[in-house]
Amino acid sequence: MAEKNYTEVVIDGRMYTLGGQEDETYLQRMASYVNQTINRLTEEGAFYGQTGEVRNLLIFLNMASDYLREANAAQTYKKQLEEREAELYGLKHEMIEDRMKLDELLSSQEKNTKEMEQQGDLSELAAQLEEWKAKSSKLAETNRMLEGKNRALAERYSQCRKEIENLKRQLG
């Protein structure tokens, strides 16, 4: 069982000994609150002109009003907290969905980058192919020219052969 704490407090000018499981500071705060309530009622009017029973009733009613006001405020704050927690949950959910979409986009971008790199490689290969086609075309043209020269040389050779044979016949 928890140990009881006792402390001397002054309420409405009288000394009392309060005891409870709470610490001394808490018990002093309680007494201070009761004194504030009494002072507030005293300032408002004919509190001391009333009987002790009526004064006690006014104190109880004011304290009950303060309690209910604070309980309502606590309920409001609790409701706001629950709403904010629900909103936070929704935002976290959206954040997770957005993160997943971002991951998908990054993955897609990586894929597109690889494809573009491959297309870049293909573009490079296509450029090389065009270069080779141009060289091949030049070589084919050079080959045709050489074939033409070769035919001309073959004709000339054939003519020279014929002339040599003619000369051999004439000489011989």
Backbone as a ProteinNet text record, in pm:
[ID]
protein_1_A
[PRIMARY]
MAEKNYTEVVIDGRMYTLGGQEDETYLQRMASYVNQTINRLTEEGAFYGQTGEVRNLLIFLNMASDYLREANAAQTYKKQLEEREAELYGLKHEMIEDRMKLDELLSSQEKNTKEMEQQGDLSELAAQLEEWKAKSSKLAETNRMLEGKNRALAERYSQCRKEIENLKRQLG
[TERTIARY]
85.1	0	89.7	47	126.5	127.8	238.5	255.8	176.7	114.4	38.1	132.1	109.2	183.7	91.4	146.5	68.2	138.4	56	112.1	13.5	67.1	-14.3	-48.3	-177	-222.4	-313.1	-325.6	-415.3	-525.6	-649.8	-765.7	-857.2	-886.9	-975.7	-930.8	-798	-742.7	-730.1	-765.4	-755.5	-652.9	-584.2	-481.7	-547	-511.1	-561.9	-445.2	-460	-362.6	-428.9	-366.3	-418.9	-329	-388.2	-312.8	-361	-268.2	-304	-181.3	-202.7	-92.3	-11.2	-68.7	0.9	110.4	205	313.8	266.8	351.5	317.8	282.7	354.8	330	188.3	143.8	8.3	-95.7	-76.4	-170.8	-174.7	-59.7	-55.4	-129.6	-115.1	-186	-336.9	-382.3	-526.4	-576.4	-503.4	-543.6	-543.6	-445.6	-437.1	-558.3	-599	-715.9	-842.6	-860.5	-977.8	-976.6	-859	-846.8	-879.5	-834.8	-865.1	-1015	-1080.2	-1225.6	-1297.5	-1256	-1317	-1294	-1170.8	-1139.7	-1223.7	-1240.2	-1321.6	-1465.9	-1521	-1659.2	-1671.5	-1570.6	-1572.1	-1573.9	-1494.9	-1488.1	-1618.2	-1691.7	-1815.5	-1932.5	-1926.4	-2042.4	-2054.1	-2178.4	-2214.6	-2190.2	-2070.9	-2038.4	-2039.9	-1977.1	-1968.4	-2099.4	-2192.1	-2322.6	-2411	-2363.8	-2441.9	-2407.5	-2493	-2465.1	-2351.1	-2289.4	-2178.4	-2218.1	-2341.9	-2390.4	-2403	-2454.9	-2470.9	-2333.7	-2241	-2105	-2039.4	-2050.2	-1992.8	-2055.6	-2188.5	-2257.8	-2206.7	-2188.8	-2136.2	-1994.1	-1912.9	-1776.2	-1783	-1867.2	-1879.4	-1929	-2031.2	-2086.7	-1982.6	-1906.3	-1803.2	-1692.4	-1655.9	-1551.7	-1604	-1732.1	-1791.8	-1797.7	-1830.6	-1834.6	-1695.3	-1593.3	-1455.7	-1416.4	-1453.9	-1420.5	-1486.5	-1616.8	-1689	-1634.7	-1599.2	-1540.3	-1407.9	-1327.3	-1199.1	-1221	-1320.9	-1351	-1398	-1482.4	-1527.1	-1409	-1321.3	-1202.9	-1115.4	-1099.2	-1019.2	-1082.7	-1215.9	-1287.2	-1267.5	-1275.7	-1254.1	-1112.3	-1014.3	-875.2	-853.7	-921.9	-909.4	-965.7	-1082.1	-1143.4	-1052.7	-996.6	-904.3	-781.6	-732.6	-617.1	-650.4	-767.6	-809.2	-821.2	-879.6	-892.3	-755.2	-665.1	-529	-454.9	-478.9	-416.1	-469	-601.5	-660.2	-603.8	-592.2	-534.9	-389	-315.2	-175.3	-164.5	-255.3	-256.4	-279.6	-378.4	-406.8	-286.3	-221.8	-103.1	9.8	27.8	130.9	97.6	-31.7	-74.7	-47.1	-82.6	-55	94.2	172.9	317.7	372.4	320.4	364.4	326.7	201	158.1	245	272.6	357.1	498.1	548.5	682.3	685.1	576.2	568.7	564.5	485.8	478.8	614.7	682.7	815.6	912.2	905.8	992.2	962.4	832.1	794.5	848.5	835.2	885	1036.4	1105.7	1251.5	1292.5	1220.5	1248.6	1223.1	1110.8	1076.8	1181	1225.3	1327	1457.7	1494.8	1615.7	1602.3	1485	1459	1469.5	1405.8	1410.3	1552.8	1627.2	1766.5	1847.1	1826.1	1897.7	1858.9	1725.7	1680.4	1741.7	1747.9	1806.5	1956.3	2021.7	2163.4	2179.2	2089	2094.5	2064.4	1966.3	1935.1	2053.6	2120.5	2240.4	2345.3	2359.9	2452	2407.5	2274.3	2221.4	2245.7	2228.5	2252.9	2398.9	2484.8	2628.4	2657.9	2595.2	2613.7	2557.1	2441.6	2380.5	2472.1	2534.7	2628.4	2748.5	2798.5	2911	2870.1	2747	2697.2	2691.2	2640.2	2634.1	2774.8	2868.5	3007.7	3061.3	3032.5	3079.8	3011.4	2881.7	2811	2875.2	2908.8	2973.6	3109.2	3187.4	3317.9	3298.2	3196.2	3167.9	3130.2	3049.6	3009.9	3132.9	3224.2	3347.7	3432.5	3438.6	3516.3	3454.3	3319.5	3251.3	3279.3	3278.3	3307.7	3453	3543.2	3684.9	3700.3	3627.5	3632.2	3583.9	3472.9	3420.9	3524.9	3586.1	3686.8	3805.5	3846	3958	3919.6	3794.9	3749.4	3752.1	3708.5	3713.8	3858.3	3952	4093.2	4145.9	4100	4143.4	4096.5	3972.1	3921.8	4003.9	4028.4	4107.7	4247	4304.4	4437.4	4429.9	4321.6	4305.7	4291.3	4216.2	4202.2	4336.2	4403.5	4535.5	4630.6	4623.9	4707.8	4672.7	4541.4	4496.7	4544.6	4538.9	4586.2	4737.2	4805.8	4952.2	4985.2	4916.7	4937	4914.8	4804.2	4774.8	4885.9	4931.4	5038.8	5167	5195.2	5315	5300.4	5185.7	5163.8	5173.3	5119.8	5131.7	5279.6	5352.3	5495.8	5569.8	5537.3	5603.1	5573.4	5453.6	5416.4	5490.1	5497.8	5565.9	5715.8	5771.5	5913.5	5940.5	5858.3	5885.6	5856.1
-117.2	0	123.5	228.3	350	426	492.7	568.7	698.6	735.7	860	973.3	1088.5	1210	1306.9	1377.9	1476.9	1610	1717.6	1852.8	1950.7	2058	2163.2	2263.4	2299.6	2398.4	2499.2	2618.2	2720.9	2738.2	2720.9	2741	2838.8	2949.9	3054.6	3099.9	3113.2	3164.9	3061.8	2939.6	2835	2730.1	2675	2573.5	2435.3	2354	2217	2124.5	1999.6	1897.6	1812	1813.6	1731.7	1609.8	1499.3	1376.5	1308.4	1245.1	1172.4	1105.9	1031.5	962.5	1058.5	1174.2	1273.1	1338.3	1402.7	1468.8	1601.6	1661.7	1784.1	1898.5	1909.9	2017.1	2008.5	1888.6	1869.7	1910.4	1870.7	1904.8	2055.7	2123.4	2269.7	2336.6	2281.2	2335.3	2323.9	2211.2	2193.9	2302.1	2324	2425.9	2563.5	2591.5	2719.8	2738.8	2633.7	2641	2671.4	2606.2	2631.3	2777.3	2827.4	2967.4	3063.3	3031.4	3117.4	3120.9	3007.7	2999.9	3084.7	3073.2	3152	3300.2	3337.4	3479.1	3533.3	3454.3	3496.3	3520.9	3429.8	3444.8	3566.4	3590.2	3704.3	3834.2	3839.8	3960.2	3984.4	3880.2	3891.8	3945.7	3938.7	3992.1	3941.9	3921.5	3895.2	3750.2	3698.8	3559.9	3540.6	3633.7	3616	3649.8	3708.8	3736.1	3613	3506.2	3382	3290.6	3191.1	3091	3002.7	2932.7	2843.9	2738.1	2690.7	2587.8	2643.3	2763.9	2826.7	2858.5	2911.1	2940.3	2812.3	2704.3	2576.8	2531.6	2548.2	2510.7	2594.4	2727	2813.8	2771.2	2737.9	2691.1	2562.9	2466.9	2339.4	2360.4	2448.1	2472.6	2537.3	2634.6	2699.3	2601.4	2517.5	2418.3	2315.5	2277	2183.1	2246.8	2375.9	2447.2	2449.9	2482.2	2482.8	2344	2242.4	2105.2	2069.1	2098.1	2063.2	2140.7	2269.5	2350.7	2286.8	2248	2183.6	2045.9	1972.5	1840.8	1856.3	1959	1985.8	2023.9	2109.8	2150.1	2027.8	1942.5	1821.3	1731.7	1722	1641.5	1700.1	1833.3	1901.6	1874.6	1890.2	1865.4	1719.8	1630.6	1487.8	1461.8	1523.7	1506.9	1565.2	1685.5	1746	1658.4	1600.6	1511.4	1389.3	1331.2	1215.5	1252.6	1372.4	1417.6	1437.8	1498.3	1522.3	1390.1	1294.9	1163.9	1095.2	1108.5	1050.2	1120.4	1253.3	1329.9	1290	1275.2	1233.7	1094.6	1004.4	870.8	878.7	964	982.1	1038.6	1136.9	1197.2	1095.3	1014.8	909.8	811.9	776.8	685	746.4	875.2	944.2	949	973.7	981.5	846.7	738.2	605	580.6	617.2	600.8	684.6	810.1	898	841.1	783.5	723.3	605.1	525.4	411.5	460.7	567.7	623.5	678	744.1	797.9	684.7	576.9	461.2	404.5	395.4	346.5	439.1	569.8	667.2	658.2	643.4	632.3	505.4	396.1	270.5	285.4	348.1	371.1	461.1	562.2	653.7	578.6	491.3	410.3	324.5	262.8	178.4	260.8	379.7	467.2	512.6	540.7	582.7	471.1	347.9	233.7	217.8	230.7	220	329.9	452.4	563.5	540.1	482.1	450.2	346.2	246.4	144.6	207.7	298.4	367.8	453.8	509.7	586.5	497	375.4	277.5	243.8	226.2	196.1	312.5	434	552.4	556.7	523	520.3	413.5	296.8	189.2	229.5	297.9	342.9	443	530.2	627	554.6	455.5	377	304.6	249.9	179.6	274.6	396.4	495.7	528.5	538.6	564.7	451.1	327.4	211.7	203.3	238.8	239.1	340.2	457.3	559	508.4	446.4	391.1	279.8	196	85.8	140.2	246.4	309.2	363.5	427.7	479	364.1	256.8	140.9	79.8	72.8	18.2	106.1	236.9	329.2	312.3	301.3	279.5	147.1	45.2	-86.1	-78.5	-6.7	10.1	82.1	183.6	258.3	167	88.5	-3.8	-111.7	-158.7	-257.6	-197.4	-69.9	-1	8	45.3	53.4	-85.3	-184.3	-322	-367.9	-334.6	-368.4	-295.3	-167	-89	-149.6	-190.4	-252.8	-387.7	-460.9	-590	-570.1	-468.8	-436.6	-397.5	-312.2	-266.3	-386.3	-473.9	-593.2	-679.2	-692.7	-771.4	-707.9	-577.6	-507.1	-526.6	-511.9	-529.7	-671.4	-767.4	-906.9	-924.7	-859.9	-870.1	-802.9	-689.8	-619.7	-703.3	-766.6	-851.2	-966.8	-1025	-1136.3	-1090.1	-973.5	-915.6	-893.5	-836.8	-811.1	-942.3	-1040.9	-1171.5	-1229.4	-1215.5	-1267.2	-1188.6	-1060.8	-981.1	-1011.6	-1035.9	-1064.1	-1210.4	-1274.4	-1405.2	-1515.6
0	0	0	-71.9	-83.3	49.1	70.9	194.9	187.9	301.1	306.4	342.6	276.3	306.8	378.9	474.9	549.2	539.4	532.6	529.9	590.4	648	707.7	597.6	586.1	488.1	556.9	495.5	546.7	443.5	488	400.4	472	405.1	456.3	595.6	611.1	736.6	846.6	827	930	888.1	986.3	964.6	966.4	862.5	851.8	820.2	856.2	818.1	711.6	591.9	481.7	466.2	434	410.6	284.7	215.8	94.8	34.3	-68.4	-135.1	-223.6	-253.5	-334.5	-252.5	-321.7	-248.7	-189	-106.5	-33.2	-128.7	-240.5	-336.5	-391	-422.3	-475.2	-370.5	-246.1	-140	-118.5	-127.6	-114.3	-231.2	-350	-466.8	-447.9	-391.2	-364.6	-270	-162.5	-64.6	-129.6	-212.5	-282.3	-373	-442.5	-530.6	-450.4	-335.5	-251	-204.7	-163.3	-119.9	-234.4	-356.2	-472	-497.8	-484.9	-505.3	-399.7	-274.5	-166.1	-191.3	-231.3	-257.5	-373.1	-476.1	-591.2	-547.7	-465.3	-417.7	-325.3	-246.6	-154.4	-233.2	-339.6	-422.2	-497.1	-526.2	-604.5	-521.9	-392.9	-320	-179	-136.5	3.7	42.8	16.8	50.7	202	277.2	422.8	492.7	421.4	480.9	481.7	417.6	407.8	525.1	546.7	650	602.2	693.3	660.3	558.7	574.6	481.6	340.4	326.3	195	135.9	222.2	173	120	196.9	152.3	21.1	9.9	-112.1	-229.9	-209.8	-315.5	-356.4	-257.2	-286.5	-369	-325.2	-396.3	-538.7	-552.3	-685.3	-777.8	-726	-806.5	-844.8	-749.5	-778.3	-879.2	-864.7	-959.8	-1098.2	-1103.8	-1231.8	-1295.1	-1212.9	-1263.6	-1314	-1235.2	-1273.8	-1407.1	-1420.5	-1542.4	-1662.6	-1641.8	-1748.7	-1795.1	-1698.2	-1732.5	-1795.4	-1744.9	-1802.5	-1947.1	-1973.3	-2111	-2199.4	-2144.2	-2220.9	-2249.2	-2148.7	-2167.7	-2273.4	-2270.5	-2370	-2509.4	-2518.2	-2646.9	-2696.7	-2605.6	-2643.6	-2684.2	-2611	-2644.4	-2784.1	-2813.2	-2945.1	-3053.4	-3026	-3121.6	-3142.5	-3032.8	-3042	-3127.2	-3104.5	-3183.9	-3331.5	-3358.1	-3497.3	-3560	-3483.9	-3535.6	-3556	-3463.3	-3480.3	-3605.9	-3629.3	-3750.8	-3874.3	-3865.3	-3976.5	-3998.9	-3888.6	-3897.8	-3959.3	-3918.3	-3975.7	-4126.8	-4165	-4308.3	-4381.5	-4320.5	-4384.2	-4396	-4291.1	-4297.8	-4408.8	-4419.5	-4525.2	-4662.2	-4678.2	-4804.8	-4832	-4726.6	-4741.8	-4789.7	-4732.6	-4774.4	-4920.2	-4956.6	-5095.9	-5189.1	-5147.9	-5229.7	-5241.5	-5132.8	-5135.4	-5232.6	-5229.6	-5320.9	-5465.8	-5490.8	-5625.7	-5667.6	-5574.4	-5603	-5636.3	-5557	-5584.6	-5723.1	-5758	-5890.7	-5999.4	-5977.7	-6075.6	-6090.1	-5976.4	-5981.8	-6055.6	-6027.3	-6095.9	-6245.2	-6279.2	-6419.7	-6484.7	-6410.8	-6465.1	-6489.4	-6395	-6413.8	-6539.9	-6553.8	-6669.6	-6798.1	-6796.1	-6913.5	-6941.7	-6836.2	-6853.3	-6918.2	-6870.2	-6930.1	-7076.5	-7102.9	-7242	-7327	-7270.7	-7345.1	-7368	-7265.7	-7282.6	-7392.5	-7390.2	-7494.2	-7629.9	-7632.6	-7757	-7798.9	-7697.8	-7727.3	-7789.3	-7733.9	-7791.1	-7932.8	-7949.4	-8081.9	-8177	-8125.4	-8207.9	-8249.9	-8155.8	-8186.3	-8291.5	-8273.8	-8371	-8507.5	-8504	-8629.8	-8699.6	-8620.7	-8679.8	-8740.4	-8668.1	-8720.9	-8848.5	-8847.5	-8965.4	-9084.3	-9060.8	-9168.2	-9218.8	-9123.8	-9161.1	-9248.7	-9204.4	-9280	-9417.2	-9419.8	-9548.2	-9642.6	-9588.9	-9671.8	-9721.8	-9631.6	-9671.3	-9773.6	-9748.2	-9839.8	-9977	-9977.2	-10102.1	-10175.6	-10101.5	-10162.2	-10215.9	-10134.8	-10179.9	-10305.1	-10307.4	-10425.2	-10545.8	-10527.2	-10636.6	-10682.2	-10582.9	-10616.2	-10688.6	-10642.7	-10706	-10850.8	-10875	-11011	-11098.2	-11042.1	-11115.6	-11149.7	-11048.2	-11071.7	-11172.7	-11165.9	-11263	-11403.7	-11410.8	-11539.4	-11589.4	-11502.2	-11538.1	-11573.2	-11495.9	-11521.3	-11658.1	-11694.7	-11828.5	-11935.5	-11904.9	-12002.3	-12017.2	-11905.8	-11911.3	-11982.4	-11952.4	-12018.4	-12168.4	-12209.2	-12352.5	-12411.6	-12337	-12383.9	-12392.4	-12292.4	-12294.1	-12414.8	-12435	-12548.9	-12679.3	-12691.5	-12810.6	-12826.2	-12710.4	-12716.7	-12760.4	-12714.7	-12752.5	-12902.8	-12945.8	-13089.5	-13168.6	-13125.5	-13197.9	-13196.9	-13081.4	-13073.5	-13170.1	-13179.1	-13270	-13415.1	-13440.5	-13575	-13608.1	-13513.5	-13538	-13555.9	-13480.6	-13492	-13629.7	-13678	-13807.9	-13918.1	-13896.9	-13997.5	-13995.5	-13886.2	-13875.7	-13908.2	-13893.6	-13901.4	-13972
[MASK]
++++++++++++++++++++++++++++++++++++++++++++++++++++++++++++++++++++++++++++++++++++++++++++++++++++++++++++++++++++++++++++++++++++++++++++++++++++++++++++++++++++++++++++

